[in-house]
Amino acid sequence: MTNKLGNRILMLVENNSYPRDTRVRGEAEALRSAGYQVSVISPAAKGQGWRELVNGVHVYRFPEPFEAHGFLGYLWEYSYATLAIFWLSVVVWAREGFDVIHAANPSDTLVFIAGFHKLFGKRFIFDHHDLSPEMYYANFGRGNRFVHLVLIWLEKLSCRLADHIIATNGSYKEMEMARGGVPAERITIVRNGPDMSRFCPVEPDPALRLSGKIVIVYVGLMGPHDGIDCLLRALRHLVCDLARTDFVCILVGGIGGAMLENLKALKTELGLDNFVRFTGWVSEAEKLRYLSSADICVDPDPCNPFNDRSTMIKIAEYMAAGKPIVGFYLRENRFTAQDAGLFVADNNEMEFARALAQLMDNPSRRQAMGTFGRRRVEDELAWSYSVPQLLSVYRRVLAEAQPQPIPLQVVSGEAVPVFVTAKQDQKHAIKSDQSAT
């Protein structure tokens, strides 16, 4: 497939930089490998330039907005990012060109950019990463009813304006059909999954392994809805109520400055300074080293309507590393992990601690759970199983955009459009009826 008209894609992502966003990176590289011309617009992480070519993908970046705090902070962030992405989309249109705009939410304001370009004949694929109305309540508690209604409206607008929707799991597809009013045939599930060509276990960290302690690892974002405070309180129960001091917990991933300070203060308040360590963002190689060092991996996302319906990539990454998982009982995480996870109901932090203690004392069970998880990823959940679904979306959307050939019928030795002969037949039938009366 050559780079030609109808074969150029622009991907938009607002809440993570490229190529750090593993899902967007996987999609972009899969499309590039299939012969599409791919451009991506994302925020810039520290040290990244505004424009570069990454594995054949044209990447355009805008400066990250200041860290958001509260509703007004998020309003500023999304407004700024939407304007920055719109401006860069015009730049890409002029420099590279594109025929399909592939927008990954949040924020759902990206629909306005897609809507503008649809006026000029561009196709729109809505890659539904997050249920923004549910995520709003997960982040802000009761929140503001008006804001919640606006988020629902933006989601519906995105669903209805899209030529096709990519859902990350069955729960999202159900929501798009029920709340968005989208027919099932306009939705394709493309699940999150580790790229096994990148995801190879490495030698464990010698310092961690030689400590003689059980290594508990968390990998991922650490936002308000990710439950790191729940994990810290569960670890407090592990130390104080279950008298376990034979562990170290490593928290690997990104976290905002103010929230990091709050979590560090909570760690100190709970007496966990000798047991818990935050690493911040690390390289892919370092992340794999921490996962390879882990005895148990944790997902403390609390049960709420957002987390219950969302597929967390860290679950599949833990499984790819062959590690057992402890988490709260969430429908989609339970579907993903199955027997690779030990799940606790009702956000019960004491039971979370007991589940950790059970696995700490049972290495054979940890091994069995990890082996099951690795096999399930290799056989069903790896990113390679999602790529055909992604490519099928593009084949369908681009085929619908092509002008359809006019069916012809031979009449008196000439090829005549069928609709012409149909009109002639209709007129003849009317005349015959009139003659009969």
C-alpha positions as CSV (number, residue, x, y, z in Angstrom):
1,M,0.0,0.0,0.0
2,T,1.5,3.4,-1.0
3,N,0.9,6.8,0.6
4,K,-1.9,8.2,-1.6
5,L,-5.1,10.1,-1.3
6,G,-7.4,8.2,1.1
7,N,-4.5,6.6,2.9
8,R,-3.4,9.4,5.3
9,I,-4.3,9.4,9.0
10,L,-4.0,12.0,11.7
11,M,-4.2,10.8,15.3
12,L,-5.0,13.1,18.2
13,V,-4.1,12.4,21.9
14,E,-4.3,15.1,24.6
15,N,-3.6,13.3,27.9
16,N,-0.3,11.7,27.2
17,S,2.8,12.3,25.1
18,Y,3.8,10.2,22.1
19,P,5.3,7.6,22.1
20,R,4.8,7.2,25.9
21,D,1.1,6.4,25.3
22,T,1.4,2.7,24.6
23,R,-2.0,2.3,23.0
24,V,-1.7,5.2,20.6
25,R,1.8,4.1,19.8
26,G,0.6,0.6,19.1
27,E,-2.2,1.8,16.9
28,A,0.1,4.3,15.0
29,E,2.8,1.7,14.3
30,A,0.3,-1.0,13.3
31,L,-1.2,1.4,10.8
32,R,2.2,2.5,9.6
33,S,3.3,-1.1,9.1
34,A,0.1,-1.7,7.1
35,G,1.2,1.0,4.7
36,Y,-0.8,4.1,5.9
37,Q,0.8,7.5,6.3
38,V,0.4,8.4,10.0
39,S,0.8,11.7,11.8
40,V,0.2,12.1,15.5
41,I,-0.4,15.3,17.6
42,S,0.3,15.0,21.4
43,P,1.6,17.1,24.3
44,A,5.3,17.2,24.7
45,A,7.0,15.5,27.6
46,K,10.1,17.0,29.1
47,G,13.0,17.1,26.5
48,Q,10.8,16.3,23.5
49,G,10.8,18.5,20.4
50,W,7.8,19.9,18.7
51,R,8.2,17.8,15.6
52,E,10.1,14.6,14.8
53,L,9.8,11.3,12.9
54,V,9.4,8.3,15.2
55,N,9.6,4.9,13.6
56,G,8.0,6.3,10.4
57,V,5.3,8.2,12.3
58,H,5.2,12.0,11.9
59,V,4.9,13.4,15.4
60,Y,3.8,17.0,16.2
61,R,3.8,18.2,19.8
62,F,2.5,21.2,21.7
63,P,3.9,22.4,25.1
64,E,2.2,20.8,28.0
65,P,-0.2,23.0,29.9
66,F,0.4,23.9,33.5
67,E,-0.7,21.2,36.0
68,A,-4.5,21.3,36.5
69,H,-6.1,21.7,39.9
70,G,-9.8,21.5,40.4
71,F,-12.5,22.3,37.8
72,L,-11.1,25.6,36.6
73,G,-7.7,24.1,36.2
74,Y,-9.1,21.3,34.0
75,L,-11.2,23.8,32.1
76,W,-8.0,25.8,31.3
77,E,-6.1,22.6,30.4
78,Y,-8.7,21.3,28.0
79,S,-9.4,24.6,26.4
80,Y,-5.7,25.3,25.8
81,A,-5.0,21.8,24.6
82,T,-8.0,21.8,22.2
83,L,-6.8,25.1,20.6
84,A,-3.2,23.9,20.4
85,I,-4.3,20.6,18.8
86,F,-6.6,22.4,16.3
87,W,-3.7,24.7,15.2
88,L,-1.3,21.8,14.8
89,S,-4.0,19.9,12.8
90,V,-4.1,22.7,10.3
91,V,-0.3,22.6,10.2
92,V,-0.4,18.8,9.5
93,W,-3.1,19.4,6.9
94,A,-0.8,21.8,5.1
95,R,2.4,19.7,5.4
96,E,1.4,16.1,5.3
97,G,-2.3,16.0,4.5
98,F,-4.8,13.6,6.0
99,D,-8.0,11.9,5.1
100,V,-9.0,10.4,8.4
101,I,-8.9,12.0,11.8
102,H,-8.5,9.5,14.7
103,A,-9.3,11.2,18.0
104,A,-8.6,9.4,21.3
105,N,-10.4,10.9,24.3
106,P,-10.1,12.5,26.8
107,S,-10.7,15.2,26.3
108,D,-14.0,14.9,24.5
109,T,-13.6,18.4,23.1
110,L,-11.6,16.9,20.3
111,V,-14.9,16.3,18.6
112,F,-14.9,20.0,17.7
113,I,-11.7,19.6,15.8
114,A,-13.0,16.5,14.1
115,G,-16.2,18.2,13.2
116,F,-14.4,21.1,11.6
117,H,-12.4,18.8,9.4
118,K,-15.4,16.7,8.5
119,L,-16.7,19.9,6.8
120,F,-13.9,19.4,4.3
121,G,-14.6,15.7,3.7
122,K,-12.4,14.1,6.3
123,R,-13.5,10.9,8.0
124,F,-13.7,10.7,11.8
125,I,-12.9,7.7,13.9
126,F,-13.6,8.1,17.7
127,D,-11.2,6.0,19.7
128,H,-13.1,5.9,23.0
129,H,-10.4,5.5,25.7
130,D,-12.3,6.8,28.8
131,L,-15.9,7.3,29.9
132,S,-15.4,11.0,30.7
133,P,-18.7,11.5,32.6
134,E,-17.9,8.6,34.9
135,M,-14.3,9.6,35.2
136,Y,-15.4,13.1,36.2
137,Y,-17.3,11.7,39.2
138,A,-14.4,9.3,40.0
139,N,-12.0,12.3,40.1
140,F,-14.2,14.9,41.8
141,G,-16.7,12.9,43.9
142,R,-20.2,14.4,43.6
143,G,-18.9,17.1,41.3
144,N,-21.1,19.5,39.4
145,R,-24.3,18.2,37.8
146,F,-24.1,20.7,34.9
147,V,-20.5,19.7,34.1
148,H,-21.6,16.0,34.1
149,L,-24.4,16.7,31.6
150,V,-22.0,18.7,29.4
151,L,-19.6,15.7,29.4
152,I,-22.5,13.3,28.5
153,W,-23.5,15.7,25.6
154,L,-19.9,15.8,24.3
155,E,-19.7,12.0,24.4
156,K,-23.0,11.7,22.5
157,L,-21.8,14.2,20.0
158,S,-18.5,12.3,19.5
159,C,-20.4,9.0,19.1
160,R,-22.9,10.4,16.6
161,L,-20.5,12.5,14.5
162,A,-18.0,9.6,14.2
163,D,-18.0,7.5,11.0
164,H,-16.9,4.6,13.2
165,I,-16.2,4.1,16.9
166,I,-13.4,2.1,18.5
167,A,-14.3,0.7,21.9
168,T,-11.7,-0.7,24.3
169,N,-14.1,-3.4,25.7
170,G,-17.6,-4.8,25.7
171,S,-18.7,-2.5,28.6
172,Y,-17.8,0.6,26.5
173,K,-19.6,-0.8,23.5
174,E,-22.7,-1.3,25.6
175,M,-22.5,2.3,26.8
176,E,-22.0,3.7,23.3
177,M,-25.1,1.8,22.1
178,A,-27.3,2.7,25.2
179,R,-26.2,6.3,25.9
180,G,-24.9,7.3,22.5
181,G,-27.6,5.6,20.5
182,V,-25.0,4.1,18.1
183,P,-25.9,0.9,16.2
184,A,-23.6,-2.1,16.9
185,E,-22.3,-2.3,13.4
186,R,-20.7,1.2,13.8
187,I,-18.6,0.0,16.8
188,T,-15.6,-2.3,16.8
189,I,-13.8,-3.5,20.0
190,V,-10.1,-3.1,19.9
191,R,-8.8,-4.2,23.2
192,N,-5.7,-3.0,25.1
193,G,-2.9,-5.5,25.1
194,P,0.9,-5.6,25.5
195,D,3.1,-5.6,22.5
196,M,4.9,-8.9,23.1
197,S,7.7,-8.0,20.7
198,R,8.6,-5.2,23.2
199,F,7.5,-6.9,26.4
200,C,10.2,-9.4,27.2
201,P,11.0,-10.0,30.9
202,V,14.6,-9.1,31.8
203,E,16.9,-9.9,34.7
204,P,15.5,-8.7,38.1
205,D,17.0,-5.8,40.0
206,P,19.8,-7.4,42.1
207,A,19.4,-4.9,44.9
208,L,15.7,-5.8,45.3
209,R,16.1,-9.5,45.0
210,L,19.0,-9.6,47.4
211,S,17.0,-7.8,50.0
212,G,15.2,-11.0,50.9
213,K,11.9,-9.2,51.0
214,I,8.7,-9.8,49.0
215,V,8.6,-7.2,46.2
216,I,5.2,-5.6,45.5
217,V,5.0,-3.5,42.4
218,Y,2.5,-1.0,41.0
219,V,3.0,0.3,37.4
220,G,0.9,3.0,35.8
221,L,-0.6,6.5,36.2
222,M,-1.3,7.7,39.6
223,G,-4.3,10.0,39.2
224,P,-7.2,10.7,41.6
225,H,-9.1,7.6,40.5
226,D,-6.1,5.2,40.5
227,G,-6.4,4.3,44.2
228,I,-2.9,4.8,45.4
229,D,-4.2,6.1,48.7
230,C,-6.2,2.8,49.0
231,L,-3.0,0.9,48.4
232,L,-1.1,2.8,51.1
233,R,-3.9,2.2,53.7
234,A,-3.9,-1.5,52.7
235,L,-0.2,-1.7,53.3
236,R,-0.7,0.0,56.7
237,H,-3.0,-2.9,57.6
238,L,-0.4,-5.3,56.3
239,V,2.2,-3.9,58.7
240,C,0.1,-3.0,61.7
241,D,-2.7,-5.5,61.7
242,L,-1.0,-8.5,60.1
243,A,2.5,-7.9,61.5
244,R,4.2,-8.2,58.1
245,T,7.3,-6.2,57.6
246,D,9.0,-8.6,55.1
247,F,8.1,-6.6,52.0
248,V,8.9,-3.5,49.9
249,C,6.5,-1.8,47.6
250,I,7.7,0.0,44.5
251,L,5.3,2.5,42.8
252,V,6.4,3.1,39.2
253,G,4.8,5.7,37.0
254,G,3.7,9.3,36.5
255,I,2.1,11.5,39.1
256,G,1.5,15.2,39.3
257,G,3.6,17.4,41.7
258,A,0.8,18.4,44.2
259,M,-0.6,14.9,44.3
260,L,2.8,13.3,44.7
261,E,3.4,15.5,47.7
262,N,0.1,14.5,49.2
263,L,0.8,10.8,48.7
264,K,4.2,11.1,50.2
265,A,2.7,12.9,53.2
266,L,0.2,10.1,53.5
267,K,3.0,7.5,53.3
268,T,4.8,9.2,56.1
269,E,1.6,9.6,58.2
270,L,0.9,5.9,57.9
271,G,4.4,4.9,58.9
272,L,5.3,3.4,55.6
273,D,8.5,5.3,54.7
274,N,10.6,2.2,55.2
275,F,8.3,0.1,53.0
276,V,7.2,2.2,50.0
277,R,9.2,4.0,47.2
278,F,8.0,6.2,44.4
279,T,10.1,6.1,41.2
280,G,8.3,8.6,39.0
281,W,8.4,8.1,35.2
282,V,11.0,5.5,34.1
283,S,12.2,4.2,30.8
284,E,10.6,1.1,29.2
285,A,13.6,-0.9,30.1
286,E,13.5,0.2,33.8
287,K,9.8,-0.6,33.9
288,L,10.4,-4.1,32.7
289,R,13.2,-4.5,35.3
290,Y,10.9,-3.6,38.1
291,L,8.2,-5.9,36.8
292,S,10.7,-8.7,36.5
293,S,11.7,-8.1,40.1
294,A,8.2,-8.3,41.4
295,D,6.7,-11.2,43.4
296,I,3.2,-9.6,43.4
297,C,1.7,-6.8,41.3
298,V,-1.2,-4.7,42.5
299,D,-4.0,-2.7,41.0
300,P,-5.7,-0.7,43.7
301,D,-8.3,1.0,41.4
302,P,-11.3,1.3,43.7
303,C,-14.7,0.0,42.5
304,N,-16.7,2.8,40.9
305,P,-18.7,3.1,37.6
306,F,-15.6,4.4,35.7
307,N,-13.1,1.8,36.9
308,D,-15.6,-1.1,36.8
309,R,-16.2,-0.6,33.0
310,S,-12.7,0.3,32.0
311,T,-9.9,-2.0,30.9
312,M,-6.6,-1.1,32.6
313,I,-3.5,-1.9,30.5
314,K,-1.4,-2.5,33.6
315,I,-3.4,-5.7,34.3
316,A,-2.4,-7.2,31.0
317,E,1.2,-5.9,31.4
318,Y,1.4,-7.7,34.8
319,M,0.1,-10.9,33.2
320,A,2.6,-10.5,30.3
321,A,5.4,-10.3,32.9
322,G,4.0,-13.6,34.5
323,K,3.1,-12.0,37.8
324,P,0.1,-12.7,40.1
325,I,-2.2,-9.7,40.7
326,V,-4.1,-8.4,43.8
327,G,-6.9,-5.9,43.1
328,F,-10.4,-4.9,43.9
329,Y,-13.2,-6.7,42.1
330,L,-13.8,-4.8,38.9
331,R,-15.8,-6.3,36.1
332,E,-13.4,-5.7,33.2
333,N,-10.3,-6.4,35.2
334,R,-11.8,-9.7,36.3
335,F,-12.6,-10.5,32.7
336,T,-9.0,-9.7,31.6
337,A,-7.1,-11.5,34.5
338,Q,-9.4,-14.4,35.3
339,D,-7.3,-16.8,37.4
340,A,-4.2,-14.6,37.3
341,G,-5.8,-12.3,39.8
342,L,-7.0,-12.4,43.4
343,F,-9.8,-9.8,43.7
344,V,-11.3,-8.3,46.8
345,A,-14.9,-7.0,46.9
346,D,-16.4,-3.8,48.3
347,N,-13.1,-1.7,48.2
348,N,-12.2,-3.5,51.5
349,E,-8.6,-2.4,52.2
350,M,-8.1,-4.8,55.1
351,E,-9.1,-7.7,52.8
352,F,-6.7,-6.3,50.2
353,A,-3.9,-6.7,52.9
354,R,-5.0,-10.2,53.7
355,A,-4.9,-11.1,50.0
356,L,-1.4,-9.8,49.8
357,A,-0.4,-11.9,52.9
358,Q,-1.9,-15.0,51.3
359,L,0.2,-14.7,48.2
360,M,3.3,-13.7,50.2
361,D,3.1,-17.0,52.0
362,N,2.3,-19.1,48.9
363,P,5.0,-19.0,46.3
364,S,3.6,-22.0,44.4
365,R,0.3,-20.2,44.0
366,R,2.1,-17.1,42.8
367,Q,3.9,-19.1,40.2
368,A,0.7,-20.8,39.0
369,M,-1.2,-17.5,38.7
370,G,1.7,-15.9,36.9
371,T,2.0,-18.8,34.4
372,F,-1.7,-18.7,33.7
373,G,-1.6,-14.9,33.1
374,R,1.3,-15.1,30.7
375,R,-0.3,-17.9,28.7
376,R,-3.6,-16.0,28.5
377,V,-1.8,-12.9,27.1
378,E,0.2,-15.0,24.6
379,D,-3.0,-16.9,23.5
380,E,-5.7,-14.2,23.5
381,L,-4.8,-10.7,24.8
382,A,-1.6,-9.6,23.2
383,W,-1.7,-6.5,21.0
384,S,-1.2,-8.6,17.9
385,Y,-4.7,-10.0,18.4
386,S,-6.2,-6.5,18.3
387,V,-4.4,-5.2,15.2
388,P,-6.7,-7.1,12.7
389,Q,-9.7,-5.4,14.3
390,L,-8.0,-2.0,14.1
391,L,-7.2,-2.5,10.4
392,S,-10.7,-3.7,9.6
393,V,-12.1,-0.4,10.9
394,Y,-9.9,1.6,8.5
395,R,-10.7,-0.7,5.6
396,R,-14.4,-0.1,6.2
397,V,-14.2,3.6,6.8
398,L,-12.1,4.3,3.8
399,A,-14.2,2.0,1.6
400,E,-17.3,4.0,2.6
401,A,-15.5,7.2,1.6
402,Q,-14.8,6.0,-1.9
403,P,-17.3,6.9,-4.7
404,Q,-19.3,3.8,-5.5
405,P,-19.4,2.7,-9.2
406,I,-22.7,3.3,-11.0
407,P,-24.3,0.0,-12.0
408,L,-24.8,-0.2,-15.7
409,Q,-27.2,-2.2,-17.9
410,V,-26.8,-2.8,-21.6
411,V,-29.7,-1.4,-23.7
412,S,-29.7,-1.5,-27.5
413,G,-25.9,-2.1,-27.5
414,E,-25.2,0.8,-25.1
415,A,-24.2,0.7,-21.4
416,V,-26.9,2.8,-19.6
417,P,-27.0,3.5,-15.8
418,V,-29.6,1.2,-14.1
419,F,-31.4,4.2,-12.5
420,V,-32.1,5.6,-16.1
421,T,-33.6,2.3,-17.3
422,A,-35.5,2.1,-14.0
423,K,-37.0,5.5,-14.6
424,Q,-37.9,4.6,-18.2
425,D,-39.6,1.4,-17.0
426,Q,-41.5,3.4,-14.4
427,K,-42.8,5.9,-17.0
428,H,-43.8,3.0,-19.3
429,A,-45.7,1.4,-16.5
430,I,-47.5,4.7,-15.7
431,K,-48.5,5.1,-19.4
432,S,-49.8,1.6,-19.5
433,D,-51.9,2.1,-16.4
434,Q,-53.3,5.3,-17.9
435,S,-54.2,3.5,-21.2
436,A,-55.9,0.7,-19.3
437,T,-58.2,3.2,-17.5
